[in-house]
Amino acid sequence: MAIKNILKVLLLSAVLVSCTDSDERFTRKYPCKFKFDMALHPTSALTRCLDNPTMFVRVDVKRENGVFVFYVYPNSGKDNERIVLGTDKENYLVGQVGANNSIIVGASTFNGHKAYDAQCPNCLDTYSGSSFPLAFSQNGQTVSCKNCSRTYQLNTDGITDNGLRLLEYRVRVEFDQLGNKKALWV
């Protein structure tokens, strides 16, 4: 009986340690409540970026005339979009989105779906305020801060040359019964 209890404690400890290690990279500093219904917007760059490694988009979330509007800026610099969330259900599932209502979403070459805060984490920690926007650079594979001149690699977990990281949010992609992507949750 004592051996079973010891094994249970060891197993529980291993589970807790493994969860803690992987959870450390996800920020809780700034809330992010974001759902995008890909079934309602199948041709959007926000939908397409999840199927195309190295494609990222910046999404600025604004409230206009009582509904949420997503301004989507692909890393290619082309085909910017304005997506009005036209249903009550869509609007209910969006809230504060990161430090300044802006995130970067996409598919990394090596590490799957990613979502980062679109504000510079170094400047957020160093200065007061929450408006330190990152801009796509180097063919859209990095983002740079004009305030501190740091550059973050999008395909390698948002890391700079000196090891600093972008603020990363958990991403979940929901599928329908046929295996089609249905919704993006951040």
SERO-4910 file (N, C-alpha, C, O; in steps of 0.05 Angstrom, whole numbers):
BEGIN
 pado doro    nc1    nc2    nc3   cac1   cac2   cac3    cc1    cc2    cc3    oc1    oc2    oc3
  Met    A     16    -24      0      0      0      0     17     25      0     11     45    -14
  Ala    A     39     25     16     56     49     17     70     54    -10     74     77    -17
  Ile    A     77     32    -24     90     35    -50     71     48    -70     79     65    -86
  Lys    A     45     40    -69     25     52    -87     22     82    -82     20     98   -101
  Asn    A     22     89    -56     20    118    -49     44    133    -59     41    156    -69
  Ile    A     68    122    -56     92    135    -65     91    138    -95     99    159   -105
  Leu    A     83    117   -110     81    119   -139     61    140   -147     65    155   -167
  Lys    A     39    142   -133     19    163   -139     30    191   -136     26    208   -153
  Val    A     45    195   -114     57    221   -109     78    227   -130     79    250   -140
  Leu    A     94    208   -138    114    212   -159    101    219   -186    110    237   -200
  Leu    A     80    204   -192     66    209   -217     53    237   -217     56    251   -237
  Leu    A     40    244   -196     28    270   -194     49    292   -196     45    313   -209
  Ser    A     72    289   -183     94    308   -184    104    311   -213    109    334   -222
  Ala    A    107    289   -227    117    290   -255     97    305   -272    105    321   -290
  Val    A     71    300   -268     51    314   -284     51    344   -278     50    360   -297
  Leu    A     53    352   -253     54    380   -246     78    394   -258     76    416   -268
  Val    A    101    381   -256    125    393   -267    124    396   -297    132    416   -308
  Ser    A    113    376   -311    112    377   -340     92    399   -348     97    413   -368
  Cys    A     70    402   -334     51    423   -341     63    451   -336     60    469   -352
  Thr    A     77    454   -314     89    480   -307    109    488   -328    109    511   -336
  Asp    A    126    470   -337    147    477   -357    134    487   -382    143    508   -393
  Ser    A    114    474   -393    102    482   -418     85    507   -415     82    522   -434
  Asp    A     73    511   -391     56    534   -387     72    560   -384     60    581   -388
  Glu    A     98    558   -377    113    582   -372    115    601   -396    117    625   -393
  Arg    A    114    590   -420    117    607   -444     92    623   -450     93    642   -466
  Phe    A     69    615   -438     44    630   -444     40    652   -423     42    647   -399
  Thr    A     34    676   -432     31    698   -414      3    699   -402    -16    691   -414
  Arg    A      2    709   -378    -24    715   -365    -25    744   -357    -43    753   -343
  Lys    A     -4    759   -366     -2    787   -359    -25    804   -369    -35    821   -355
  Tyr    A    -33    799   -393    -55    814   -406    -76    794   -416    -69    775   -430
  Pro    A   -101    798   -407   -122    779   -416   -125    779   -446   -121    799   -460
  Cys    A   -133    756   -456   -138    754   -485   -162    735   -489   -161    711   -485
  Lys    A   -185    747   -496   -209    732   -502   -216    737   -531   -227    758   -538
  Phe    A   -210    718   -548   -212    721   -576   -222    695   -589   -209    674   -585
  Lys    A   -244    697   -603   -253    673   -619   -260    684   -647   -273    704   -650
  Phe    A   -251    669   -667   -257    675   -694   -270    651   -707   -258    630   -708
  Asp    A   -294    655   -718   -309    633   -731   -301    631   -760   -310    647   -777
  Met    A   -283    612   -765   -272    609   -793   -293    599   -812   -291    603   -836
  Ala    A   -314    585   -802   -335    576   -819   -351    599   -831   -361    598   -854
  Leu    A   -353    622   -816   -367    645   -826   -350    663   -844   -360    679   -859
  His    A   -323    659   -842   -304    676   -857   -283    658   -870   -259    661   -864
  Pro    A   -291    640   -888   -272    620   -898   -250    631   -916   -229    618   -919
  Thr    A   -254    654   -928   -234    665   -946   -216    686   -933   -199    698   -947
  Ser    A   -220    692   -908   -204    712   -895   -175    704   -892   -168    681   -890
  Ala    A   -157    724   -892   -129    719   -888   -125    707   -860   -106    691   -856
  Leu    A   -142    714   -841   -140    702   -814   -145    672   -815   -133    657   -800
  Thr    A   -163    663   -832   -168    635   -836   -145    622   -851   -136    600   -843
  Arg    A   -137    634   -872   -116    623   -889    -89    620   -875    -74    602   -881
  Cys    A    -83    639   -857    -56    638   -845    -52    613   -828    -29    606   -823
  Leu    A    -73    600   -819    -70    576   -802    -62    552   -819    -54    532   -807
  Asp    A    -66    553   -845    -58    531   -863    -33    536   -878    -24    519   -894
  Asn    A    -20    559   -874      3    567   -889     27    574   -871     28    596   -861
  Pro    A     45    555   -867     68    561   -850     83    586   -860     85    589   -884
  Thr    A     92    602   -842    105    627   -846     86    650   -852     95    673   -856
  Met    A     60    645   -854     41    667   -858     30    675   -830     20    659   -815
  Phe    A     33    701   -825     23    712   -800      6    736   -807     10    749   -828
  Val    A    -12    743   -789    -28    767   -792    -29    782   -765    -29    769   -744
  Arg    A    -30    808   -767    -36    824   -743    -65    830   -743    -76    838   -763
  Val    A    -78    826   -720   -107    831   -718   -111    853   -697   -105    849   -674
  Asp    A   -121    876   -706   -128    898   -688   -158    896   -683   -174    895   -702
  Val    A   -166    895   -658   -194    892   -651   -205    919   -641   -194    931   -623
  Lys    A   -227    928   -653   -239    953   -646   -269    948   -643   -281    930   -654
  Arg    A   -282    966   -627   -311    965   -624   -322    989   -639   -316   1012   -633
  Glu    A   -340    983   -659   -352   1004   -675   -382    999   -677   -391    977   -684
  Asn    A   -398   1019   -671   -427   1018   -672   -438    993   -658   -457    980   -667
  Gly    A   -426    987   -635   -436    965   -618   -427    937   -625   -436    918   -612
  Val    A   -411    934   -646   -401    908   -653   -370    908   -656   -358    930   -660
  Phe    A   -358    885   -653   -329    883   -657   -322    882   -687   -336    870   -703
  Val    A   -300    895   -693   -289    896   -720   -260    887   -718   -245    898   -702
  Phe    A   -252    868   -735   -225    859   -737   -212    872   -761   -221    870   -784
  Tyr    A   -190    886   -756   -173    897   -778   -150    877   -781   -134    875   -762
  Val    A   -148    864   -803   -129    842   -808   -108    852   -827   -114    861   -850
  Tyr    A    -82    850   -819    -60    859   -835    -41    835   -839    -25    829   -821
  Pro    A    -41    823   -863    -23    801   -868      7    809   -869     13    833   -875
  Asn    A     24    791   -863     53    797   -863     64    802   -891     87    812   -894
  Ser    A     48    796   -911     57    802   -939     54    832   -945     66    841   -965
  Gly    A     39    846   -928     34    875   -934     12    880   -954      7    903   -961
  Lys    A     -1    858   -963    -22    861   -983    -49    851   -972    -50    836   -954
  Asp    A    -70    861   -985    -97    851   -980   -106    854   -951   -115    834   -938
  Asn    A   -103    878   -939   -113    883   -913   -143    879   -913   -156    883   -933
  Glu    A   -154    871   -890   -183    865   -888   -196    879   -865   -183    885   -844
  Arg    A   -221    884   -868   -238    894   -846   -261    874   -843   -277    871   -862
  Ile    A   -262    860   -821   -282    840   -816   -301    849   -794   -292    852   -771
  Val    A   -326    853   -801   -346    860   -781   -358    835   -770   -367    818   -785
  Leu    A   -358    832   -744   -370    809   -731   -400    814   -730   -410    830   -713
  Gly    A   -415    802   -748   -443    809   -752   -463    794   -735   -487    801   -736
  Thr    A   -455    775   -719   -475    760   -703   -470    765   -673   -447    771   -665
  Asp    A   -491    763   -658   -488    766   -628   -469    745   -617   -453    751   -599
  Lys    A   -471    720   -628   -453    699   -618   -424    706   -622   -407    702   -604
  Glu    A   -417    716   -646   -389    724   -651   -380    746   -632   -358    745   -621
  Asn    A   -397    766   -628   -390    789   -611   -387    781   -582   -371    793   -567
  Tyr    A   -402    762   -573   -401    753   -545   -375    740   -538   -366    741   -515
  Leu    A   -362    728   -558   -338    712   -553   -312    728   -557   -290    716   -559
  Val    A   -314    754   -558   -290    771   -560   -291    791   -537   -312    801   -529
  Gly    A   -268    795   -525   -266    814   -503   -240    829   -506   -232    837   -528
  Gln    A   -226    834   -483   -200    847   -485   -181    829   -499   -180    805   -493
  Val    A   -165    839   -517   -147    823   -533   -118    833   -529   -109    851   -543
  Gly    A   -105    822   -509    -77    829   -504    -74    857   -491    -93    869   -481
  Ala    A    -49    867   -493    -42    892   -479    -56    916   -491    -63    935   -477
  Asn    A    -61    916   -518    -73    939   -531    -92    931   -553    -93    944   -574
  Asn    A   -107    909   -548   -127    899   -568   -115    893   -595   -127    901   -616
  Ser    A    -92    880   -595    -79    873   -620    -62    848   -616    -46    847   -597
  Ile    A    -65    828   -633    -49    804   -631    -38    797   -659    -47    807   -680
  Ile    A    -18    779   -659     -7    768   -683    -12    739   -683     -6    725   -664
  Val    A    -25    729   -704    -33    700   -706    -21    688   -731    -19    702   -752
  Gly    A    -14    663   -730     -4    650   -754      5    622   -750      1    610   -728
  Ala    A     18    611   -770     29    584   -769     59    585   -772     70    594   -792
  Ser    A     73    576   -751    102    575   -752    111    552   -769     97    532   -771
  Thr    A    134    554   -781    145    533   -797    149    507   -781    144    485   -791
  Phe    A    159    510   -756    167    487   -740    149    481   -716    148    458   -707
  Asn    A    134    501   -707    121    498   -681     90    502   -681     78    508   -661
  Gly    A     78    498   -704     48    499   -706     36    527   -703     50    547   -709
  His    A     11    527   -695     -4    553   -693      7    569   -670     14    559   -648
  Lys    A      9    595   -674     20    614   -655      2    638   -652    -11    646   -671
  Ala    A      2    650   -629    -11    676   -624      7    692   -604     13    682   -583
  Tyr    A     14    716   -612     31    733   -596     17    760   -592      1    768   -608
  Asp    A     24    773   -570     15    800   -566     29    817   -587     53    813   -593
  Ala    A     15    837   -598     27    853   -619     41    878   -608     46    897   -623
  Gln    A     46    878   -582     61    900   -569     88    889   -560     91    866   -554
  Cys    A    108    906   -560    135    898   -553    137    892   -523    131    909   -506
  Pro    A    144    867   -516    145    859   -487    166    874   -472    163    880   -448
  Asn    A    189    881   -485    210    896   -471    200    924   -464    204    933   -441
  Cys    A    187    937   -482    177    964   -476    154    964   -456    151    982   -440
  Leu    A    137    943   -458    115    941   -438    126    939   -410    115    950   -391
  Asp    A    148    924   -407    161    921   -381    177    945   -372    180    951   -348
  Thr    A    188    960   -391    207    982   -385    193   1008   -381    201   1024   -364
  Tyr    A    172   1014   -397    159   1040   -396    130   1037   -387    119   1015   -388
  Ser    A    118   1059   -379     90   1058   -373     74   1060   -399     84   1071   -418
  Gly    A     50   1050   -398     33   1051   -423     32   1023   -435     45   1004   -426
  Ser    A     15   1021   -456     12    995   -469     11    997   -499      2    979   -513
  Ser    A     22   1019   -510     22   1023   -539     50   1023   -550     62   1045   -554
  Phe    A     61    999   -555     88    996   -566     85    976   -589     95    954   -587
  Pro    A     71    984   -611     64    965   -632     89    953   -646    108    967   -651
  Leu    A     86    928   -653    106    914   -669     98    915   -698     74    913   -705
  Ala    A    117    918   -716    112    919   -745    126    896   -759    148    889   -751
  Phe    A    114    885   -779    126    863   -794    152    874   -808    152    897   -817
  Ser    A    172    857   -808    197    865   -821    210    839   -834    200    817   -829
  Gln    A    231    842   -849    245    820   -861    226    801   -875    224    777   -869
  Asn    A    211    811   -895    191    795   -910    170    783   -892    159    762   -899
  Gly    A    163    796   -870    142    787   -853    149    764   -835    131    752   -822
  Gln    A    174    756   -833    182    733   -817    191    742   -789    195    726   -771
  Thr    A    193    768   -785    200    780   -759    182    803   -754    168    813   -772
  Val    A    181    812   -729    168    837   -722    188    854   -706    204    843   -691
  Ser    A    186    880   -711    206    898   -699    191    920   -684    169    928   -691
  Cys    A    205    930   -663    195    953   -647    210    978   -655    235    978   -653
  Lys    A    197    999   -663    211   1023   -670    220   1038   -646    237   1056   -648
  Asn    A    209   1032   -622    216   1046   -598    243   1036   -587    260   1053   -580
  Cys    A    247   1010   -586    272    999   -574    290    985   -595    312    976   -588
  Ser    A    280    983   -619    295    971   -642    299    940   -639    316    929   -653
  Arg    A    285    927   -621    287    898   -620    272    885   -642    251    895   -651
  Thr    A    282    862   -651    269    846   -672    264    818   -661    282    806   -649
  Tyr    A    240    808   -666    231    781   -656    225    763   -679    212    771   -698
  Gln    A    235    739   -678    232    718   -699    205    704   -695    200    692   -674
  Leu    A    187    706   -714    160    694   -711    161    663   -714    145    649   -701
  Asn    A    179    652   -730    180    623   -734    195    608   -713    194    583   -712
  Thr    A    208    622   -695    223    609   -674    213    618   -647    229    627   -630
  Asp    A    187    616   -643    174    623   -617    177    651   -608    176    657   -584
  Gly    A    181    670   -627    181    698   -620    205    707   -604    203    724   -587
  Ile    A    228    695   -609    253    700   -594    271    720   -609    273    719   -633
  Thr    A    284    737   -593    303    756   -604    331    743   -604    334    720   -594
  Asp    A    350    756   -616    378    746   -616    389    743   -588    406    726   -583
  Asn    A    380    759   -569    390    757   -542    372    741   -523    375    743   -498
  Gly    A    353    726   -534    337    708   -518    311    718   -507    296    703   -494
  Leu    A    305    744   -511    279    755   -502    257    743   -519    261    736   -543
  Arg    A    232    741   -508    210    728   -523    186    747   -525    182    765   -508
  Leu    A    171    743   -546    145    757   -548    126    745   -527    130    722   -518
  Leu    A    106    760   -519     85    750   -501     68    731   -518     56    739   -538
  Glu    A     67    706   -510     52    685   -526     27    677   -512     26    674   -488
  Tyr    A      6    673   -528    -20    664   -518    -26    636   -528    -16    628   -549
  Arg    A    -41    621   -512    -49    594   -521    -67    596   -545    -83    615   -548
  Val    A    -64    577   -563    -81    576   -587    -95    549   -588    -83    528   -583
  Arg    A   -120    550   -595   -135    525   -599   -151    528   -624   -166    547   -628
  Val    A   -148    508   -642   -164    508   -666   -185    486   -663   -179    463   -656
  Glu    A   -210    493   -668   -232    475   -665   -240    464   -693   -240    479   -713
  Phe    A   -246    439   -694   -253    426   -720   -282    416   -719   -293    411   -698
  Asp    A   -295    415   -743   -322    403   -744   -320    373   -748   -298    362   -747
  Gln    A   -342    359   -751   -342    330   -753   -327    319   -778   -318    297   -778
  Leu    A   -325    336   -798   -311    328   -823   -281    334   -822   -267    328   -841
  Gly    A   -272    346   -801   -244    352   -799   -236    380   -810   -213    386   -812
  Asn    A   -256    396   -817   -251    423   -827   -247    442   -803   -260    439   -783
  Lys    A   -229    461   -806   -225    481   -785   -250    497   -782   -261    507   -802
  Lys    A   -259    500   -758   -284    514   -752   -280    540   -738   -292    560   -744
  Ala    A   -262    540   -717   -259    564   -701   -231    566   -690   -217    546   -685
  Leu    A   -222    590   -686   -196    596   -674   -201    609   -647   -216    629   -645
  Trp    A   -190    598   -626   -192    609   -599   -164    618   -590   -145    603   -592
  Val    A   -162    642   -579   -137    652   -567   -144    662   -540   -126    671   -525
***
